Amino acid sequence: MTSTPLTPDVIRRAPKVLLHEHLDGGLRPDTILELARDVHYTSLPTEDPDDLRRWFIVDSPGSDLVRYLEGFAHTTTVMQTPDQLERVAAESAIDLARDGIVYAEVRFAPEQHLDGGLTLHEVVRAVLDGFALGTKEAANEGHRIVVRTLLSAMRQAALSETIAQLAVDFRDEGVCGFDIAGPEDGFPPTKHLRAFHLIQREDFHLTIHAGEAFGLPSIWEAVQFCNAERLGHGVRIADDIHLKNREYRLGRLANYIRDRRIPLEVCPTSNVHTGATASIATHPIDLLKRLRFRVTLNTDNRLMSGITLSDEFETCATTFGWDLTDMEWLTLNAAKSAFYEFDQRLVMINTVIKPGYAALRESHAQ
């Protein structure tokens, strides 16, 4: 069977699954400007939409995580009222659906949206209402998408147990799990064990940012102490893979991650922009894929990296020679790893994803 190349049109039409995207990292620049004017926020670096879009993209030489995080001060400022949160969430759902994403888990930290006087529950309710609205508008455009959300606690703060309970409170209304985000170095996941244990006692789902800016100890703690089901980024697991005599040898932790099929929520362009890796060409995602880790491809922050998930697939296809079979494998990895009920995952895989890729192969063969 001949392989189907990943042209931009094929990538755009292929059904995709997104597991790692931050709500406050995916706003439309026009929306930021409009909401800023509404609340008389005057600290944006520019009022020109195109210039603002370029400012947010952190791709200049020497960029690092500190520079990457600068933009979030602006986006969270215009996400402090129910209307603002609902609009941003609705537009996120629509934009993802237009990119061919059929299932998305979008995460955000409720504690960052309290400056306008909202309660944590009001913040979550507004975001969920926005996702529901955006899903309906996407359907009216002919795009099918399921959007669920992960609630993130900031690892440098002290609200993780509260946010974990908040996630449980909304588990039947669209929240599909709990996460911690923020700086890894100096803020190990074990500082939040009470939150993780709460999630585990409630038979709920847990992913942890680990193995992005910090290395193997962060991954080890996330998995062995905190029982993370997935790893946000997780690319530093490559530090435990060594080339000897032209063969790759896996250390004990890397073997464990692969053997247990613990999913890696990999975001290559973001990793370059935050300085976690030097370039796409040197990014370990292709090695991890060839070694058959449970790799998934993600955007992280579409605004800050100036990308869509289609862009990410196109970049990796160009860099690593991926074809449609590779894209389907990664998409199925994401679908199997989603915090979505098992029977619904099967329906999505068997009625949306697999038929979608089969149709693309058939159209290419004609």
C-alpha positions in Angstrom: 0.0 0.0 0.0 1.4 3.4 -1.0 1.7 6.1 1.6 -0.5 9.2 1.4 1.6 12.4 1.7 0.6 15.0 4.2 -0.3 18.0 2.1 -1.9 21.0 3.8 -5.2 20.1 2.3 -5.1 16.5 3.6 -4.0 17.7 7.0 -6.8 20.2 7.2 -9.4 17.7 6.2 -8.2 14.9 8.5 -10.0 14.5 11.8 -7.8 15.6 14.7 -7.8 15.3 18.5 -6.2 17.9 20.8 -5.4 17.1 24.4 -3.1 20.0 25.5 -4.3 23.6 24.8 -4.6 26.5 27.2 -7.7 28.7 27.0 -5.8 31.9 27.9 -3.1 31.0 25.3 -5.5 30.8 22.3 -7.4 34.1 22.1 -8.0 35.9 18.8 -5.9 39.2 18.7 -9.0 41.1 17.5 -10.9 39.9 20.5 -8.1 40.9 22.9 -8.2 44.4 21.4 -12.0 44.7 21.6 -12.2 43.4 25.2 -9.3 45.6 26.3 -11.1 48.7 24.9 -14.3 47.7 26.7 -12.5 47.6 30.1 -10.2 50.6 29.3 -7.1 48.4 29.5 -4.3 50.4 28.0 -1.2 48.3 28.6 -1.2 46.3 25.4 2.0 46.6 23.4 0.1 47.8 20.3 -3.4 48.4 19.1 -2.8 47.1 15.6 -4.3 43.5 15.3 -1.5 42.3 13.0 1.2 43.8 15.1 -0.4 42.4 18.2 -0.5 38.9 16.7 3.2 39.1 15.8 4.1 40.4 19.3 2.5 37.4 21.0 4.4 34.9 18.9 7.6 34.1 20.8 10.0 33.0 18.1 12.9 35.4 18.3 16.4 34.1 19.0 17.0 33.7 22.7 13.3 33.4 23.7 12.6 31.4 26.8 9.8 30.5 29.1 9.9 33.9 30.9 9.4 35.8 27.6 6.8 33.2 26.6 4.7 33.8 29.7 4.6 37.6 29.3 1.6 37.5 27.0 -0.6 35.8 29.6 -0.7 38.9 31.7 -2.6 40.6 28.8 -4.9 37.7 27.9 -6.0 37.0 31.5 -6.7 40.7 32.1 -9.5 40.5 29.5 -10.9 37.3 30.9 -12.4 38.5 34.2 -16.2 38.7 33.6 -18.8 36.0 32.6 -19.3 37.6 29.2 -15.5 37.8 28.5 -15.0 34.2 29.5 -18.0 32.9 27.6 -16.9 34.7 24.4 -13.3 33.5 24.6 -14.4 29.9 25.2 -17.0 30.0 22.4 -14.4 31.4 19.9 -11.9 28.8 21.0 -14.4 26.0 20.2 -15.2 27.5 16.9 -11.6 28.0 15.9 -10.6 24.5 16.9 -13.6 23.0 15.0 -12.7 25.0 11.8 -9.2 23.4 12.0 -10.7 19.9 11.8 -10.5 19.0 15.4 -13.3 16.6 16.4 -12.4 16.4 20.1 -10.5 18.8 22.3 -9.6 19.1 26.0 -8.9 22.8 26.7 -7.5 23.7 30.1 -7.4 26.8 32.2 -6.7 27.9 35.7 -9.9 29.3 37.4 -7.8 31.1 40.1 -6.5 33.5 37.4 -9.9 34.9 36.6 -11.1 36.3 40.0 -10.0 39.9 39.6 -13.5 41.0 38.5 -15.1 39.6 41.6 -16.3 36.2 40.3 -16.3 33.1 42.4 -14.4 30.0 41.2 -17.7 28.3 40.4 -18.9 31.3 38.4 -15.7 31.2 36.4 -16.1 27.6 35.5 -19.7 28.0 34.6 -19.0 30.9 32.2 -16.3 28.9 30.4 -18.5 25.8 30.1 -21.4 27.9 28.8 -19.0 29.4 26.2 -17.8 26.0 25.0 -21.5 24.9 24.7 -22.3 28.0 22.7 -19.2 27.6 20.4 -19.9 23.9 19.8 -23.4 24.8 18.6 -22.1 27.5 16.4 -19.5 25.2 14.9 -22.2 22.6 14.2 -24.2 25.3 12.4 -21.1 25.8 10.2 -21.0 22.0 9.5 -18.1 21.2 12.0 -18.5 18.5 14.5 -16.6 18.9 17.7 -16.7 17.8 21.4 -15.0 20.2 23.7 -14.3 19.3 27.3 -12.1 21.2 29.9 -9.4 20.5 32.4 -9.1 22.6 35.5 -5.5 23.6 36.2 -4.1 24.7 39.6 -1.0 26.9 39.6 1.8 24.9 41.2 3.4 28.0 42.7 0.2 28.9 44.5 -1.7 27.1 47.3 -5.2 26.5 45.8 -4.6 23.1 44.3 -6.9 21.1 46.7 -9.6 23.7 46.2 -9.3 23.5 42.4 -9.3 19.7 42.5 -12.6 19.8 44.4 -13.9 22.3 41.9 -13.1 19.9 39.1 -15.0 17.2 40.8 -17.9 19.5 41.4 -18.2 20.0 37.6 -17.3 16.5 36.4 -20.8 15.8 35.0 -21.0 19.2 33.2 -18.0 19.1 30.9 -14.9 19.2 33.2 -13.0 16.0 32.4 -10.0 16.2 34.8 -7.5 18.1 36.9 -4.0 19.4 36.1 -1.3 21.5 37.6 0.6 24.1 35.6 3.2 26.8 36.1 7.0 26.7 36.8 8.3 23.1 37.3 11.7 24.0 38.8 11.3 24.6 42.5 7.7 23.6 42.5 7.6 19.8 42.4 4.2 18.1 41.9 4.6 16.4 45.3 3.8 19.7 46.9 0.2 19.1 45.8 -0.3 15.5 46.9 -3.5 16.3 48.8 -5.1 17.5 45.6 -4.0 14.5 43.6 -5.2 12.1 46.4 -8.6 13.9 46.3 -8.8 13.3 42.6 -7.9 9.7 43.0 -10.4 9.1 45.8 -13.1 10.5 43.5 -12.1 8.1 40.7 -11.4 11.1 38.5 -8.8 12.0 35.9 -5.4 13.6 36.3 -2.7 15.0 34.0 0.4 16.9 35.2 2.7 19.3 33.5 6.0 17.6 33.8 9.2 17.1 31.8 9.0 20.4 29.9 11.3 23.0 31.5 12.6 20.5 34.1 13.9 17.0 33.6 13.5 13.4 34.7 12.9 14.1 38.5 9.7 16.0 37.6 8.4 13.2 35.4 9.3 10.6 38.1 7.5 12.4 40.8 4.5 13.0 38.6 4.1 9.3 37.8 5.4 7.5 40.9 4.2 9.8 43.7 1.2 11.5 42.1 -0.1 8.8 39.8 -0.5 11.0 36.7 -2.4 9.3 33.9 -0.8 11.6 31.3 2.2 13.9 31.2 1.8 17.5 30.0 4.7 17.8 27.5 6.9 15.0 29.0 9.5 15.4 26.3 12.4 15.4 28.8 11.9 11.6 29.0 14.3 11.7 26.1 17.0 12.4 28.7 16.6 8.8 29.7 17.2 7.4 26.2 20.8 6.8 25.1 22.4 5.9 21.8 24.9 3.1 22.2 26.4 1.2 19.3 23.8 2.6 17.0 21.0 1.3 19.2 18.7 3.3 21.5 18.8 2.1 25.0 16.0 3.1 27.4 16.7 3.8 31.1 14.4 2.4 33.7 12.0 5.5 33.8 11.7 5.7 30.0 11.0 2.0 29.9 8.4 2.4 32.6 6.7 5.3 30.8 6.6 3.3 27.5 5.6 0.0 29.1 2.7 1.6 30.9 1.6 3.4 27.8 1.5 6.7 29.7 0.6 9.4 27.1 2.9 12.3 26.3 1.1 15.5 25.5 3.9 16.8 23.2 3.9 20.4 21.9 6.9 20.8 19.6 6.6 24.4 18.5 5.9 25.6 22.0 8.9 23.6 23.3 11.1 25.5 20.8 9.7 28.9 21.8 10.2 28.2 25.5 13.7 27.0 25.0 13.0 23.4 26.0 14.6 22.3 22.7 16.7 24.2 20.2 14.6 23.5 17.0 11.9 21.3 15.5 14.6 19.3 13.8 16.3 18.4 17.1 13.0 17.9 18.9 12.7 14.3 20.3 9.1 13.8 19.2 10.1 11.7 16.1 12.4 9.6 18.1 9.7 9.0 20.8 7.3 8.1 18.0 9.7 5.7 16.4 10.3 4.0 19.7 6.5 3.7 20.1 5.9 5.8 23.2 2.3 6.9 23.5 2.9 10.2 21.7 0.2 12.8 21.0 0.7 16.0 19.1 -0.6 19.3 20.6 -0.5 23.1 20.3 -0.2 24.3 23.9 -0.9 28.0 23.2 -2.0 28.8 19.6 -1.7 32.5 20.1 1.8 32.5 21.7 3.2 30.1 19.1 1.2 31.4 16.1 0.0 27.9 15.1 -2.9 25.6 14.7 -2.8 21.8 15.1 -2.8 21.6 11.3 0.3 23.8 11.3 1.9 21.5 13.8 1.3 18.4 11.7 2.5 20.1 8.6 5.7 21.2 10.3 6.4 17.7 11.6 5.5 16.2 8.2 8.0 18.5 6.5 10.7 17.9 9.1 10.4 14.2 9.8 8.7 12.9 6.6 5.5 11.9 8.3 2.7 10.6 6.1 -1.1 10.0 6.7 -0.4 6.7 8.5 1.8 8.6 11.0 -0.9 11.3 11.5 -3.6 8.7 12.0 -1.5 6.8 14.5 -0.9 10.0 16.5 -4.6 10.9 16.3 -5.7 7.5 17.5 -3.1 7.8 20.4 -4.8 11.0 21.4 -8.3 9.6 21.1 -7.4 6.5 23.2 -5.8 8.8 25.8 -8.7 11.2 26.1 -10.5 11.7 29.4 -13.7 10.6 27.7 -15.9 7.7 28.6 -14.7 4.5 27.0 -17.8 3.8 25.0 -17.9 7.4 23.7 -14.2 7.1 22.7 -15.0 3.9 20.8 -17.8 5.7 18.9 -15.5 8.6 18.1 -12.7 6.3 16.8 -15.0 4.0 14.8 -17.5 6.4 13.4 -15.4 9.6 13.0 -11.6 9.1 13.0 -11.1 5.8 11.2 -13.7 6.5 8.5 -12.2 10.0 8.0 -8.7 8.7 7.4 -10.1 5.9 5.2 -11.9 8.4 3.0 -8.7 10.5 2.7 -6.8 7.5 1.5 -9.5 6.6 -1.0 -9.7 10.1 -2.4 -5.9 10.1 -2.8 -5.9 6.7 -4.6 -8.4 7.9 -7.2 
